[in-house]
């Protein structure tokens, strides 16, 4: 029985040019040179299902899903990289075709750069921020090597030679992409007549982002736990920003990066040209002398009035706000607290909501 694959896999094949797909399959040696058999969704499924080397089949599937993600979320990057590497594309060419052309380009740096841009975009939506101001930003090779050494000491079981670091300018700041081996995990597998324990070390793609103008360091969610994030911020500050220490106040929820008071005002919920509707659907309050109080409904503001809840005497701890973006059928729910706000997969919606939160002085950096 053939494997059930993601809809994104079939979508990419249906939208991409069949001859470019053929060249890709020949490059990864899934098809022999000179093969002229029809390239369809069904034929590619069969090629992968019949492949004896299962690792190779998984790699091809992963490539195609990655191409589709880039095509959906990185059209601007695709055209920019095509121009930089002088790859001929039409103005209205399908992004799936451009992704394949970049991958097939003779200079491997073309796709490496495209992939890094995609990782930057993905990680940017999952950053936890800390206020750290610095006069110096050293992006030289020696600073990166020092950072690698710091990372090796701060992340359990991390070895410097298992940590690949790349630097990019992105969103007006410095982006450090970190591909690393994580700590060892165990699993059990059948060998002969016995189930045996075995170890593996999963790889992770993480990022540290520094915006010197705003004075913030962003650490991606792959660095799990507040203790690990603290160690990463301090390692980055020491090696790249040349700061010997980072004050503990930086890691406090009262570090001044977020303000929830604007969520109490009517002005926050006024629609704009890009945001058609804004609804408070969950709010957690803190009141002196009482436990935290959570109110959840389709319209918390109306519920507060009906209950005669003394909101003015309380402080927001966290809130869930539902945004309806003009021209988009699906709403976006954002969880906001003093440490930040949740990531959104929808890139266009995230850009609009992030800008709105800054305009309303909820995001203060």
Beta strands, then each sheet from edge to edge (+ up, - down):
strand 1: 127-131
strand 2: 163-170
strand 3: 173-181
strand 4: 185-191
strand 5: 194-200
strand 6: 203-211
strand 7: 216-220
strand 8: 275-286
strand 9: 293-296
strand 10: 315-325
strand 11: 332-337
strand 12: 340-341
sheet 1: 1+ 7- 6+ 3- 2+
sheet 2: 4+ 5-
sheet 3: 9+ 8- 10+ 11- 12+
end
